């Protein structure tokens, strides 16, 4: 665990990618899982990373919507 000192008497700890297997898997971009199954698509990886970080469902929905809008706006002109 990495820790960050907030006040002299308190510290906040959060898991690093090497310590949390769900977070580590969500952060590995483009790698197949050990079973050889097809790798998850972009939005699936984003959702997994957000859930591993314990963000709220509304935040997840907003991030996914932003990515969809950005993706659709950049691929229209091609």
N, C-alpha and C positions, 0 to 999 in steps of 0.2 A: 504494500500500500504506500502510495505517495502521500505525504501530509503537507498541508499548507498552514502556517501559523496565522490565525485570524487575530488573536489577542495573545498577550503573554501567557494567559492561563488556559487558553483553549486552542485546539487544533482541529482541522477538518481533514478527514481522510477520504479518498476516492480510489476506486480500483483502476489499475492501469491495464492496458490491453493484454499484457502477458499474464495477468492474474485472473482475469475473467474470461472463461472460454467462450461464452456467448458474445461478449463484446469483441474479443479477438477475432472470432469468426466473422462478425458483422463488419469489422474494419478491414478485413482482407479483401481487396478488390480484385476481381478477375481470377481468383484461384478456385479450382474445383474442390469440393469437399472430399474427405478421405474415402468415401464410398464410391466415388467416380460418378455420382449423379450430376446432372447438368447444373451449372452454376445459376444462382438466382438472378433475376433481372434487376435492373437499377432500382426501381421503386421497392422491390422486395428487400434489397440490401439496405435501402434508406430506412424502411420501416423497422428492420431488425436492429439497425444501429440506434435508432431513436428509442426503441423499446429497451434495448440493453442499457441505455443511459437513463431509463426511468422517466422520460418526458411524458407529458400528459397526452391523451388521445387527440385533443384539439390541436396541440402543437404538431403532432404527427400529421393530422389532416391538412393543416396549413402548409407544412413543408412539402408534402406530396403534391398539393395543389400548385404551389409555386414552381416546383420542378416540372410538372405537366405543362403549365402555361409557358415556361421558358423553352421547354423542349419543342412544343408545338409551334412556337413563334420562330424558332431558329431553323426548323426543318421545312417550313412552308415555302421559303424562297428557293429551295434546292430543286 
